[in-house]
Amino acid sequence: MADVNPFESFQEQVDDAAAYLDVDKGMLDRLKNPERILETNLAVEMDDGSIEVFRAYRSQFNGDRGPYKGGIRYHPNVSREEVKALSGWMAYKTATVDIPLGGGKGGIIIDPSDYSESELERVTRAFAKELTPLIGEDRDVPAPDVNTGQREMNWIKDTYETIERTTEPGVITGKDLASGGSEGRVEATGRSTVIAAREAFEYLGEDIADATVAIQGYGNAGWITAKLVEQMGATVVAVSDSSGGIYSEDGFDAVAAKDHKRETGSVVGFHGADEEITNEELLQLDVDLLVPAALENAIDAEIAEGVQADVISEAANGPITPDGDDVLEQKDVLIVPDILANAGGVTVSYFEWVQNRQRFYWDEETVNERLEDIIVEQFDTLVDAYEEHDLPNMRIAAYVVAIERVLTAAEQSGTWP
């Protein structure tokens, strides 16, 4: 993974798109920086009675189009710069899919595998206590991210509601169904990644059912992508996680590989595959579709030189560095950018928020149909912008569309003295 500052990468992406728009310099600076950042230290009692301190962040990037929206991740590499970048990507992601939300992101510097469930609950509730003055269904609505899920969201909801003495399920999304979650939320990120990829193949005059697929990262987004793309008829030939990858030229059962990972902690050693490979080797396989579904900066210029895929659908946030983008553009690789491809998570989180506020819930078929409608419509919008403005690539097209939508909302709101 390249040692690249993700916030600098994000700002470069905004600058690249702004070059095709008439944007005031002051407004551009506003569009490239968060509105506020919470940085806090959580002192939490461990099971043995000792106290451990964890650094945590919440970045609220832009609220012109609605409440801040974005996940909370638990990872040793969480940093202030990463959280700023992720909140910016989220602001333009919600604008890309045209839902009435802004951008936010949070994280705690922690390796959750080192702690018991009771310790993680105390850490989560300590963070929720610090977040309570900032969040709310009309202010900031967090969600799951790397190494967090329904369990953590349930804890945050309960902590907030207890402190505020209220019932407000819309304060957070990605919850368990019994706590006000939405059908279809768990699969949403992988689902949008596959829908976007299918649309990209159709745009190229090809059929995703004929595609070979490699997926880097086999967490929730990665394995759901594998399962759904298999259902479309494609052949998954390689998957990987942080421990390494597996490959079979003729493909293998992606669901069985997930079962192996659940039992052993890694896809490595799965007997249904022919050989083991590294993550770097996976990214450079001769496949039709590559899905980076791990962390940011996975594909830098050096790795991009060896990429052989025709289409990349970004399930992860910021998986390609700007230099990597430049190389892939020269190689005519069609990249469906993260702010559309993986927007299923925030889109169904929006659906969950709407359902929570109405206290009226939809079935899974309705959720999936509405998600598909949005991804297909906004993919077409990106193609229109790409062709109409003769833009270099689909990423710039996505940012052009998103920035215009944020600018419109900001201009309509006016400026306070």
MIMI-116514 format. One record per residue (C-alpha): residue in one letter; residue number from 1; x, y, z. Coordinates in steps of 0.05 Angstrom, whole numbers, padded with zeros to 5 digits, m for minus. Layout:
<nodes>
residu: A&num: NUM&xx: X&yy: Y&zz: Z
...
</nodes>
This chain:
<nodes>
residu: M&num: 1&xx: 00000&yy: 00000&zz: 00000
residu: A&num: 2&xx: 00027&yy: 00068&zz: m00019
residu: D&num: 3&xx: 00047&yy: 00117&zz: 00036
residu: V&num: 4&xx: 00001&yy: 00172&zz: 00011
residu: N&num: 5&xx: m00036&yy: 00224&zz: 00053
residu: P&num: 6&xx: m00109&yy: 00207&zz: 00038
residu: F&num: 7&xx: m00132&yy: 00279&zz: 00051
residu: E&num: 8&xx: m00083&yy: 00306&zz: 00000
residu: S&num: 9&xx: m00108&yy: 00254&zz: m00050
residu: F&num: 10&xx: m00180&yy: 00276&zz: m00036
residu: Q&num: 11&xx: m00163&yy: 00349&zz: m00046
residu: E&num: 12&xx: m00127&yy: 00334&zz: m00110
residu: Q&num: 13&xx: m00189&yy: 00298&zz: m00136
residu: V&num: 14&xx: m00232&yy: 00359&zz: m00120
residu: D&num: 15&xx: m00182&yy: 00406&zz: m00154
residu: D&num: 16&xx: m00181&yy: 00362&zz: m00216
residu: A&num: 17&xx: m00256&yy: 00367&zz: m00223
residu: A&num: 18&xx: m00260&yy: 00441&zz: m00204
residu: A&num: 19&xx: m00215&yy: 00456&zz: m00264
residu: Y&num: 20&xx: m00276&yy: 00441&zz: m00307
residu: L&num: 21&xx: m00322&yy: 00486&zz: m00267
residu: D&num: 22&xx: m00327&yy: 00560&zz: m00253
residu: V&num: 23&xx: m00315&yy: 00559&zz: m00178
residu: D&num: 24&xx: m00294&yy: 00619&zz: m00135
residu: K&num: 25&xx: m00227&yy: 00606&zz: m00100
residu: G&num: 26&xx: m00256&yy: 00619&zz: m00031
residu: M&num: 27&xx: m00314&yy: 00572&zz: m00045
residu: L&num: 28&xx: m00265&yy: 00519&zz: m00071
residu: D&num: 29&xx: m00226&yy: 00523&zz: m00006
residu: R&num: 30&xx: m00291&yy: 00512&zz: 00031
residu: L&num: 31&xx: m00307&yy: 00452&zz: m00012
residu: K&num: 32&xx: m00240&yy: 00420&zz: 00003
residu: N&num: 33&xx: m00239&yy: 00425&zz: 00079
residu: P&num: 34&xx: m00283&yy: 00400&zz: 00136
residu: E&num: 35&xx: m00327&yy: 00448&zz: 00175
residu: R&num: 36&xx: m00306&yy: 00420&zz: 00243
residu: I&num: 37&xx: m00269&yy: 00362&zz: 00274
residu: L&num: 38&xx: m00278&yy: 00329&zz: 00342
residu: E&num: 39&xx: m00213&yy: 00300&zz: 00369
residu: T&num: 40&xx: m00221&yy: 00266&zz: 00436
residu: N&num: 41&xx: m00186&yy: 00218&zz: 00484
residu: L&num: 42&xx: m00228&yy: 00162&zz: 00512
residu: A&num: 43&xx: m00205&yy: 00136&zz: 00580
residu: V&num: 44&xx: m00237&yy: 00068&zz: 00587
residu: E&num: 45&xx: m00232&yy: 00015&zz: 00642
residu: M&num: 46&xx: m00208&yy: m00053&zz: 00617
residu: D&num: 47&xx: m00232&yy: m00121&zz: 00643
residu: D&num: 48&xx: m00172&yy: m00125&zz: 00690
residu: G&num: 49&xx: m00188&yy: m00058&zz: 00721
residu: S&num: 50&xx: m00133&yy: m00019&zz: 00686
residu: I&num: 51&xx: m00147&yy: 00045&zz: 00647
residu: E&num: 52&xx: m00130&yy: 00051&zz: 00573
residu: V&num: 53&xx: m00135&yy: 00114&zz: 00531
residu: F&num: 54&xx: m00159&yy: 00114&zz: 00459
residu: R&num: 55&xx: m00155&yy: 00172&zz: 00410
residu: A&num: 56&xx: m00219&yy: 00183&zz: 00371
residu: Y&num: 57&xx: m00243&yy: 00231&zz: 00316
residu: R&num: 58&xx: m00307&yy: 00255&zz: 00283
residu: S&num: 59&xx: m00302&yy: 00300&zz: 00221
residu: Q&num: 60&xx: m00363&yy: 00338&zz: 00197
residu: F&num: 61&xx: m00344&yy: 00359&zz: 00127
residu: N&num: 62&xx: m00403&yy: 00392&zz: 00093
residu: G&num: 63&xx: m00476&yy: 00400&zz: 00113
residu: D&num: 64&xx: m00503&yy: 00443&zz: 00056
residu: R&num: 65&xx: m00547&yy: 00387&zz: 00030
residu: G&num: 66&xx: m00570&yy: 00358&zz: 00096
residu: P&num: 67&xx: m00545&yy: 00326&zz: 00161
residu: Y&num: 68&xx: m00474&yy: 00301&zz: 00162
residu: K&num: 69&xx: m00471&yy: 00227&zz: 00145
residu: G&num: 70&xx: m00416&yy: 00176&zz: 00149
residu: G&num: 71&xx: m00387&yy: 00115&zz: 00183
residu: I&num: 72&xx: m00345&yy: 00102&zz: 00245
residu: R&num: 73&xx: m00285&yy: 00056&zz: 00236
residu: Y&num: 74&xx: m00243&yy: 00019&zz: 00288
residu: H&num: 75&xx: m00172&yy: 00009&zz: 00262
residu: P&num: 76&xx: m00100&yy: 00019&zz: 00285
residu: N&num: 77&xx: m00086&yy: 00065&zz: 00226
residu: V&num: 78&xx: m00143&yy: 00114&zz: 00238
residu: S&num: 79&xx: m00116&yy: 00184&zz: 00236
residu: R&num: 80&xx: m00140&yy: 00256&zz: 00233
residu: E&num: 81&xx: m00120&yy: 00262&zz: 00160
residu: E&num: 82&xx: m00155&yy: 00196&zz: 00142
residu: V&num: 83&xx: m00220&yy: 00216&zz: 00176
residu: K&num: 84&xx: m00219&yy: 00285&zz: 00142
residu: A&num: 85&xx: m00210&yy: 00251&zz: 00074
residu: L&num: 86&xx: m00264&yy: 00200&zz: 00087
residu: S&num: 87&xx: m00314&yy: 00254&zz: 00109
residu: G&num: 88&xx: m00299&yy: 00293&zz: 00045
residu: W&num: 89&xx: m00309&yy: 00232&zz: 00001
residu: M&num: 90&xx: m00375&yy: 00220&zz: 00038
residu: A&num: 91&xx: m00399&yy: 00291&zz: 00025
residu: Y&num: 92&xx: m00389&yy: 00282&zz: m00050
residu: K&num: 93&xx: m00415&yy: 00211&zz: m00048
residu: T&num: 94&xx: m00483&yy: 00233&zz: m00021
residu: A&num: 95&xx: m00484&yy: 00287&zz: m00073
residu: T&num: 96&xx: m00466&yy: 00238&zz: m00129
residu: V&num: 97&xx: m00526&yy: 00194&zz: m00113
residu: D&num: 98&xx: m00568&yy: 00257&zz: m00100
residu: I&num: 99&xx: m00593&yy: 00241&zz: m00031
residu: P&num: 100&xx: m00606&yy: 00299&zz: 00019
residu: L&num: 101&xx: m00547&yy: 00287&zz: 00066
residu: G&num: 102&xx: m00478&yy: 00316&zz: 00077
residu: G&num: 103&xx: m00412&yy: 00284&zz: 00094
residu: G&num: 104&xx: m00380&yy: 00260&zz: 00158
residu: K&num: 105&xx: m00334&yy: 00206&zz: 00184
residu: G&num: 106&xx: m00308&yy: 00181&zz: 00251
residu: G&num: 107&xx: m00258&yy: 00131&zz: 00278
residu: I&num: 108&xx: m00222&yy: 00104&zz: 00338
residu: I&num: 109&xx: m00149&yy: 00083&zz: 00338
residu: I&num: 110&xx: m00158&yy: 00012&zz: 00361
residu: D&num: 111&xx: m00148&yy: m00060&zz: 00338
residu: P&num: 112&xx: m00214&yy: m00091&zz: 00360
residu: S&num: 113&xx: m00186&yy: m00161&zz: 00356
residu: D&num: 114&xx: m00143&yy: m00144&zz: 00418
residu: Y&num: 115&xx: m00203&yy: m00130&zz: 00462
residu: S&num: 116&xx: m00262&yy: m00168&zz: 00492
residu: E&num: 117&xx: m00334&yy: m00153&zz: 00474
residu: S&num: 118&xx: m00346&yy: m00119&zz: 00541
residu: E&num: 119&xx: m00284&yy: m00075&zz: 00531
residu: L&num: 120&xx: m00307&yy: m00057&zz: 00461
residu: E&num: 121&xx: m00376&yy: m00039&zz: 00488
residu: R&num: 122&xx: m00345&yy: 00008&zz: 00539
residu: V&num: 123&xx: m00300&yy: 00040&zz: 00486
residu: T&num: 124&xx: m00360&yy: 00049&zz: 00440
residu: R&num: 125&xx: m00404&yy: 00079&zz: 00494
residu: A&num: 126&xx: m00349&yy: 00126&zz: 00516
residu: F&num: 127&xx: m00344&yy: 00151&zz: 00444
residu: A&num: 128&xx: m00419&yy: 00156&zz: 00439
residu: K&num: 129&xx: m00420&yy: 00200&zz: 00501
residu: E&num: 130&xx: m00370&yy: 00247&zz: 00468
residu: L&num: 131&xx: m00410&yy: 00247&zz: 00403
residu: T&num: 132&xx: m00478&yy: 00260&zz: 00436
residu: P&num: 133&xx: m00475&yy: 00337&zz: 00433
residu: L&num: 134&xx: m00457&yy: 00333&zz: 00359
residu: I&num: 135&xx: m00502&yy: 00279&zz: 00331
residu: G&num: 136&xx: m00577&yy: 00272&zz: 00320
residu: E&num: 137&xx: m00624&yy: 00255&zz: 00264
residu: D&num: 138&xx: m00624&yy: 00328&zz: 00240
residu: R&num: 139&xx: m00550&yy: 00341&zz: 00255
residu: D&num: 140&xx: m00502&yy: 00283&zz: 00243
residu: V&num: 141&xx: m00521&yy: 00210&zz: 00230
residu: P&num: 142&xx: m00463&yy: 00160&zz: 00239
residu: A&num: 143&xx: m00462&yy: 00090&zz: 00210
residu: P&num: 144&xx: m00416&yy: 00028&zz: 00209
residu: D&num: 145&xx: m00350&yy: 00025&zz: 00173
residu: V&num: 146&xx: m00287&yy: m00017&zz: 00178
residu: N&num: 147&xx: m00290&yy: m00064&zz: 00238
residu: T&num: 148&xx: m00357&yy: m00038&zz: 00262
residu: G&num: 149&xx: m00427&yy: m00063&zz: 00249
residu: Q&num: 150&xx: m00497&yy: m00071&zz: 00277
residu: R&num: 151&xx: m00472&yy: m00086&zz: 00347
residu: E&num: 152&xx: m00433&yy: m00022&zz: 00354
residu: M&num: 153&xx: m00489&yy: 00019&zz: 00323
residu: N&num: 154&xx: m00539&yy: m00010&zz: 00372
residu: W&num: 155&xx: m00494&yy: 00010&zz: 00430
residu: I&num: 156&xx: m00487&yy: 00081&zz: 00403
residu: K&num: 157&xx: m00562&yy: 00088&zz: 00393
residu: D&num: 158&xx: m00576&yy: 00063&zz: 00464
residu: T&num: 159&xx: m00523&yy: 00109&zz: 00495
residu: Y&num: 160&xx: m00550&yy: 00170&zz: 00458
residu: E&num: 161&xx: m00623&yy: 00155&zz: 00474
residu: T&num: 162&xx: m00605&yy: 00143&zz: 00548
residu: I&num: 163&xx: m00567&yy: 00209&zz: 00555
residu: E&num: 164&xx: m00619&yy: 00249&zz: 00516
residu: R&num: 165&xx: m00678&yy: 00213&zz: 00549
residu: T&num: 166&xx: m00712&yy: 00202&zz: 00482
residu: T&num: 167&xx: m00728&yy: 00151&zz: 00429
residu: E&num: 168&xx: m00692&yy: 00170&zz: 00365
residu: P&num: 169&xx: m00673&yy: 00110&zz: 00322
residu: G&num: 170&xx: m00655&yy: 00157&zz: 00265
residu: V&num: 171&xx: m00594&yy: 00182&zz: 00303
residu: I&num: 172&xx: m00553&yy: 00126&zz: 00272
residu: T&num: 173&xx: m00559&yy: 00076&zz: 00215
residu: G&num: 174&xx: m00534&yy: 00007&zz: 00202
residu: K&num: 175&xx: m00570&yy: m00020&zz: 00263
residu: D&num: 176&xx: m00597&yy: m00089&zz: 00275
residu: L&num: 177&xx: m00668&yy: m00098&zz: 00249
residu: A&num: 178&xx: m00696&yy: m00104&zz: 00319
residu: S&num: 179&xx: m00665&yy: m00037&zz: 00337
residu: G&num: 180&xx: m00694&yy: m00001&zz: 00276
residu: G&num: 181&xx: m00648&yy: m00023&zz: 00221
residu: S&num: 182&xx: m00667&yy: m00031&zz: 00148
residu: E&num: 183&xx: m00675&yy: m00092&zz: 00106
residu: G&num: 184&xx: m00620&yy: m00095&zz: 00054
residu: R&num: 185&xx: m00570&yy: m00052&zz: 00092
residu: V&num: 186&xx: m00518&yy: m00107&zz: 00104
residu: E&num: 187&xx: m00512&yy: m00123&zz: 00030
residu: A&num: 188&xx: m00520&yy: m00052&zz: 00004
residu: T&num: 189&xx: m00447&yy: m00033&zz: m00009
residu: G&num: 190&xx: m00432&yy: m00097&zz: m00046
residu: R&num: 191&xx: m00497&yy: m00092&zz: m00084
residu: S&num: 192&xx: m00483&yy: m00022&zz: m00110
residu: T&num: 193&xx: m00412&yy: m00042&zz: m00128
residu: V&num: 194&xx: m00439&yy: m00098&zz: m00172
residu: I&num: 195&xx: m00496&yy: m00057&zz: m00202
residu: A&num: 196&xx: m00446&yy: m00002&zz: m00220
residu: A&num: 197&xx: m00399&yy: m00054&zz: m00251
residu: R&num: 198&xx: m00456&yy: m00084&zz: m00291
residu: E&num: 199&xx: m00474&yy: m00016&zz: m00318
residu: A&num: 200&xx: m00401&yy: m00003&zz: m00336
residu: F&num: 201&xx: m00397&yy: m00068&zz: m00376
residu: E&num: 202&xx: m00462&yy: m00050&zz: m00412
residu: Y&num: 203&xx: m00433&yy: 00019&zz: m00428
residu: L&num: 204&xx: m00374&yy: m00017&zz: m00460
residu: G&num: 205&xx: m00421&yy: m00062&zz: m00499
residu: E&num: 206&xx: m00403&yy: m00123&zz: m00458
residu: D&num: 207&xx: m00439&yy: m00171&zz: m00410
residu: I&num: 208&xx: m00416&yy: m00178&zz: m00338
residu: A&num: 209&xx: m00440&yy: m00250&zz: m00340
residu: D&num: 210&xx: m00379&yy: m00265&zz: m00384
residu: A&num: 211&xx: m00330&yy: m00230&zz: m00337
residu: T&num: 212&xx: m00274&yy: m00258&zz: m00294
residu: V&num: 213&xx: m00269&yy: m00222&zz: m00227
residu: A&num: 214&xx: m00215&yy: m00209&zz: m00174
residu: I&num: 215&xx: m00233&yy: m00178&zz: m00107
residu: Q&num: 216&xx: m00182&yy: m00148&zz: m00060
residu: G&num: 217&xx: m00210&yy: m00148&zz: 00011
residu: Y&num: 218&xx: m00259&yy: m00200&zz: 00036
residu: G&num: 219&xx: m00297&yy: m00165&zz: 00090
residu: N&num: 220&xx: m00371&yy: m00149&zz: 00084
residu: A&num: 221&xx: m00367&yy: m00108&zz: 00020
residu: G&num: 222&xx: m00318&yy: m00155&zz: m00014
residu: W&num: 223&xx: m00353&yy: m00221&zz: m00001
residu: I&num: 224&xx: m00423&yy: m00193&zz: m00016
residu: T&num: 225&xx: m00395&yy: m00167&zz: m00082
residu: A&num: 226&xx: m00368&yy: m00236&zz: m00097
residu: K&num: 227&xx: m00434&yy: m00270&zz: m00080
residu: L&num: 228&xx: m00476&yy: m00222&zz: m00122
residu: V&num: 229&xx: m00430&yy: m00220&zz: m00182
residu: E&num: 230&xx: m00431&yy: m00296&zz: m00182
residu: Q&num: 231&xx: m00507&yy: m00293&zz: m00183
residu: M&num: 232&xx: m00501&yy: m00250&zz: m00246
residu: G&num: 233&xx: m00461&yy: m00305&zz: m00280
residu: A&num: 234&xx: m00391&yy: m00277&zz: m00272
residu: T&num: 235&xx: m00332&yy: m00321&zz: m00249
residu: V&num: 236&xx: m00295&yy: m00301&zz: m00186
residu: V&num: 237&xx: m00223&yy: m00325&zz: m00197
residu: A&num: 238&xx: m00187&yy: m00290&zz: m00139
residu: V&num: 239&xx: m00202&yy: m00259&zz: m00071
residu: S&num: 240&xx: m00157&yy: m00236&zz: m00014
residu: D&num: 241&xx: m00155&yy: m00207&zz: 00056
residu: S&num: 242&xx: m00100&yy: m00177&zz: 00098
residu: S&num: 243&xx: m00066&yy: m00245&zz: 00105
residu: G&num: 244&xx: m00061&yy: m00259&zz: 00030
residu: G&num: 245&xx: m00102&yy: m00284&zz: m00028
residu: I&num: 246&xx: m00126&yy: m00346&zz: m00066
residu: Y&num: 247&xx: m00132&yy: m00358&zz: m00141
residu: S&num: 248&xx: m00163&yy: m00408&zz: m00189
residu: E&num: 249&xx: m00163&yy: m00396&zz: m00264
residu: D&num: 250&xx: m00230&yy: m00431&zz: m00271
residu: G&num: 251&xx: m00260&yy: m00397&zz: m00210
residu: F&num: 252&xx: m00285&yy: m00424&zz: m00143
residu: D&num: 253&xx: m00344&yy: m00419&zz: m00095
residu: A&num: 254&xx: m00340&yy: m00349&zz: m00066
residu: V&num: 255&xx: m00390&yy: m00364&zz: m00010
residu: A&num: 256&xx: m00351&yy: m00426&zz: 00011
residu: A&num: 257&xx: m00288&yy: m00382&zz: 00013
residu: K&num: 258&xx: m00324&yy: m00335&zz: 00060
residu: D&num: 259&xx: m00344&yy: m00394&zz: 00104
residu: H&num: 260&xx: m00271&yy: m00415&zz: 00107
residu: K&num: 261&xx: m00251&yy: m00344&zz: 00127
residu: R&num: 262&xx: m00304&yy: m00343&zz: 00181
residu: E&num: 263&xx: m00278&yy: m00408&zz: 00210
residu: T&num: 264&xx: m00203&yy: m00394&zz: 00204
residu: G&num: 265&xx: m00196&yy: m00319&zz: 00201
residu: S&num: 266&xx: m00171&yy: m00316&zz: 00129
residu: V&num: 267&xx: m00186&yy: m00340&zz: 00059
residu: V&num: 268&xx: m00115&yy: m00367&zz: 00056
residu: G&num: 269&xx: m00116&yy: m00442&zz: 00059
residu: F&num: 270&xx: m00184&yy: m00450&zz: 00025
residu: H&num: 271&xx: m00181&yy: m00518&zz: m00008
residu: G&num: 272&xx: m00228&yy: m00498&zz: m00064
residu: A&num: 273&xx: m00174&yy: m00453&zz: m00095
residu: D&num: 274&xx: m00114&yy: m00475&zz: m00136
residu: E&num: 275&xx: m00060&yy: m00430&zz: m00108
residu: E&num: 276&xx: m00044&yy: m00375&zz: m00059
residu: I&num: 277&xx: m00024&yy: m00305&zz: m00083
residu: T&num: 278&xx: m00006&yy: m00238&zz: m00052
residu: N&num: 279&xx: m00051&yy: m00178&zz: m00052
residu: E&num: 280&xx: m00005&yy: m00143&zz: m00102
residu: E&num: 281&xx: m00009&yy: m00203&zz: m00149
residu: L&num: 282&xx: m00085&yy: m00203&zz: m00144
residu: L&num: 283&xx: m00088&yy: m00130&zz: m00164
residu: Q&num: 284&xx: m00048&yy: m00145&zz: m00227
residu: L&num: 285&xx: m00084&yy: m00208&zz: m00251
residu: D&num: 286&xx: m00109&yy: m00212&zz: m00322
residu: V&num: 287&xx: m00184&yy: m00206&zz: m00306
residu: D&num: 288&xx: m00242&yy: m00167&zz: m00335
residu: L&num: 289&xx: m00266&yy: m00136&zz: m00269
residu: L&num: 290&xx: m00223&yy: m00115&zz: m00210
residu: V&num: 291&xx: m00257&yy: m00096&zz: m00144
residu: P&num: 292&xx: m00212&yy: m00063&zz: m00092
residu: A&num: 293&xx: m00252&yy: m00072&zz: m00028
residu: A&num: 294&xx: m00200&yy: m00061&zz: 00026
residu: L&num: 295&xx: m00170&yy: 00005&zz: 00049
residu: E&num: 296&xx: m00149&yy: 00069&zz: 00014
residu: N&num: 297&xx: m00086&yy: 00076&zz: m00028
residu: A&num: 298&xx: m00083&yy: 00003&zz: m00049
residu: I&num: 299&xx: m00065&yy: 00019&zz: m00121
residu: D&num: 300&xx: m00009&yy: 00069&zz: m00131
residu: A&num: 301&xx: 00026&yy: 00085&zz: m00197
residu: E&num: 302&xx: 00074&yy: 00027&zz: m00192
residu: I&num: 303&xx: 00019&yy: m00025&zz: m00181
residu: A&num: 304&xx: m00025&yy: 00009&zz: m00233
residu: E&num: 305&xx: 00028&yy: m00004&zz: m00285
residu: G&num: 306&xx: 00014&yy: m00078&zz: m00277
residu: V&num: 307&xx: m00062&yy: m00075&zz: m00273
residu: Q&num: 308&xx: m00094&yy: m00114&zz: m00330
residu: A&num: 309&xx: m00168&yy: m00107&zz: m00314
residu: D&num: 310&xx: m00214&yy: m00073&zz: m00363
residu: V&num: 311&xx: m00262&yy: m00046&zz: m00309
residu: I&num: 312&xx: m00250&yy: m00027&zz: m00237
residu: S&num: 313&xx: m00309&yy: m00018&zz: m00190
residu: E&num: 314&xx: m00285&yy: 00014&zz: m00125
residu: A&num: 315&xx: m00318&yy: m00019&zz: m00064
residu: A&num: 316&xx: m00267&yy: 00014&zz: m00018
residu: N&num: 317&xx: m00260&yy: 00088&zz: m00006
residu: G&num: 318&xx: m00201&yy: 00119&zz: m00042
residu: P&num: 319&xx: m00167&yy: 00054&zz: m00063
residu: I&num: 320&xx: m00130&yy: 00087&zz: m00121
residu: T&num: 321&xx: m00080&yy: 00143&zz: m00111
residu: P&num: 322&xx: m00081&yy: 00203&zz: m00159
residu: D&num: 323&xx: m00017&yy: 00179&zz: m00191
residu: G&num: 324&xx: m00048&yy: 00110&zz: m00199
residu: D&num: 325&xx: m00109&yy: 00143&zz: m00232
residu: D&num: 326&xx: m00063&yy: 00177&zz: m00282
residu: V&num: 327&xx: m00031&yy: 00111&zz: m00302
residu: L&num: 328&xx: m00098&yy: 00075&zz: m00308
residu: E&num: 329&xx: m00127&yy: 00131&zz: m00350
residu: Q&num: 330&xx: m00070&yy: 00123&zz: m00399
residu: K&num: 331&xx: m00086&yy: 00048&zz: m00402
residu: D&num: 332&xx: m00160&yy: 00062&zz: m00417
residu: V&num: 333&xx: m00184&yy: 00026&zz: m00355
residu: L&num: 334&xx: m00257&yy: 00045&zz: m00340
residu: I&num: 335&xx: m00260&yy: 00062&zz: m00266
residu: V&num: 336&xx: m00327&yy: 00067&zz: m00232
residu: P&num: 337&xx: m00307&yy: 00114&zz: m00175
residu: D&num: 338&xx: m00319&yy: 00099&zz: m00102
residu: I&num: 339&xx: m00368&yy: 00157&zz: m00093
residu: L&num: 340&xx: m00416&yy: 00120&zz: m00138
residu: A&num: 341&xx: m00395&yy: 00047&zz: m00136
residu: N&num: 342&xx: m00397&yy: 00038&zz: m00061
residu: A&num: 343&xx: m00452&yy: 00088&zz: m00048
residu: G&num: 344&xx: m00502&yy: 00033&zz: m00035
residu: G&num: 345&xx: m00484&yy: 00034&zz: 00039
residu: V&num: 346&xx: m00501&yy: 00107&zz: 00049
residu: T&num: 347&xx: m00561&yy: 00103&zz: 00002
residu: V&num: 348&xx: m00593&yy: 00047&zz: 00043
residu: S&num: 349&xx: m00572&yy: 00084&zz: 00106
residu: Y&num: 350&xx: m00613&yy: 00142&zz: 00078
residu: F&num: 351&xx: m00671&yy: 00094&zz: 00068
residu: E&num: 352&xx: m00662&yy: 00070&zz: 00141
residu: W&num: 353&xx: m00662&yy: 00143&zz: 00165
residu: V&num: 354&xx: m00726&yy: 00157&zz: 00126
residu: Q&num: 355&xx: m00759&yy: 00094&zz: 00154
residu: N&num: 356&xx: m00738&yy: 00111&zz: 00225
residu: R&num: 357&xx: m00768&yy: 00180&zz: 00220
residu: Q&num: 358&xx: m00833&yy: 00154&zz: 00191
residu: R&num: 359&xx: m00836&yy: 00093&zz: 00237
residu: F&num: 360&xx: m00855&yy: 00055&zz: 00174
residu: Y&num: 361&xx: m00811&yy: 00000&zz: 00146
residu: W&num: 362&xx: m00801&yy: m00028&zz: 00076
residu: D&num: 363&xx: m00789&yy: m00100&zz: 00055
residu: E&num: 364&xx: m00722&yy: m00121&zz: 00026
residu: E&num: 365&xx: m00748&yy: m00124&zz: m00046
residu: T&num: 366&xx: m00770&yy: m00051&zz: m00042
residu: V&num: 367&xx: m00703&yy: m00030&zz: m00012
residu: N&num: 368&xx: m00663&yy: m00066&zz: m00066
residu: E&num: 369&xx: m00707&yy: m00040&zz: m00123
residu: R&num: 370&xx: m00700&yy: 00032&zz: m00099
residu: L&num: 371&xx: m00625&yy: 00025&zz: m00090
residu: E&num: 372&xx: m00618&yy: m00003&zz: m00161
residu: D&num: 373&xx: m00660&yy: 00054&zz: m00189
residu: I&num: 374&xx: m00614&yy: 00106&zz: m00157
residu: I&num: 375&xx: m00548&yy: 00073&zz: m00177
residu: V&num: 376&xx: m00570&yy: 00063&zz: m00249
residu: E&num: 377&xx: m00598&yy: 00133&zz: m00256
residu: Q&num: 378&xx: m00535&yy: 00166&zz: m00227
residu: F&num: 379&xx: m00489&yy: 00122&zz: m00269
residu: D&num: 380&xx: m00525&yy: 00149&zz: m00330
residu: T&num: 381&xx: m00517&yy: 00220&zz: m00302
residu: L&num: 382&xx: m00442&yy: 00209&zz: m00296
residu: V&num: 383&xx: m00438&yy: 00183&zz: m00367
residu: D&num: 384&xx: m00476&yy: 00244&zz: m00392
residu: A&num: 385&xx: m00428&yy: 00291&zz: m00356
residu: Y&num: 386&xx: m00368&yy: 00251&zz: m00380
residu: E&num: 387&xx: m00389&yy: 00255&zz: m00453
residu: E&num: 388&xx: m00421&yy: 00324&zz: m00453
residu: H&num: 389&xx: m00360&yy: 00359&zz: m00422
residu: D&num: 390&xx: m00309&yy: 00313&zz: m00455
residu: L&num: 391&xx: m00279&yy: 00296&zz: m00387
residu: P&num: 392&xx: m00216&yy: 00253&zz: m00379
residu: N&num: 393&xx: m00249&yy: 00199&zz: m00336
residu: M&num: 394&xx: m00310&yy: 00178&zz: m00297
residu: R&num: 395&xx: m00280&yy: 00200&zz: m00230
residu: I&num: 396&xx: m00275&yy: 00271&zz: m00253
residu: A&num: 397&xx: m00345&yy: 00265&zz: m00281
residu: A&num: 398&xx: m00371&yy: 00243&zz: m00213
residu: Y&num: 399&xx: m00338&yy: 00300&zz: m00177
residu: V&num: 400&xx: m00363&yy: 00351&zz: m00229
residu: V&num: 401&xx: m00434&yy: 00326&zz: m00217
residu: A&num: 402&xx: m00426&yy: 00324&zz: m00141
residu: I&num: 403&xx: m00391&yy: 00392&zz: m00135
residu: E&num: 404&xx: m00445&yy: 00425&zz: m00177
residu: R&num: 405&xx: m00499&yy: 00397&zz: m00131
residu: V&num: 406&xx: m00463&yy: 00420&zz: m00068
residu: L&num: 407&xx: m00449&yy: 00488&zz: m00098
residu: T&num: 408&xx: m00522&yy: 00497&zz: m00117
residu: A&num: 409&xx: m00544&yy: 00481&zz: m00046
residu: A&num: 410&xx: m00491&yy: 00528&zz: m00016
residu: E&num: 411&xx: m00509&yy: 00585&zz: m00062
residu: Q&num: 412&xx: m00583&yy: 00578&zz: m00048
residu: S&num: 413&xx: m00570&yy: 00580&zz: 00027
residu: G&num: 414&xx: m00528&yy: 00644&zz: 00021
residu: T&num: 415&xx: m00470&yy: 00666&zz: 00065
residu: W&num: 416&xx: m00476&yy: 00689&zz: 00137
residu: P&num: 417&xx: m00439&yy: 00755&zz: 00154
</nodes>
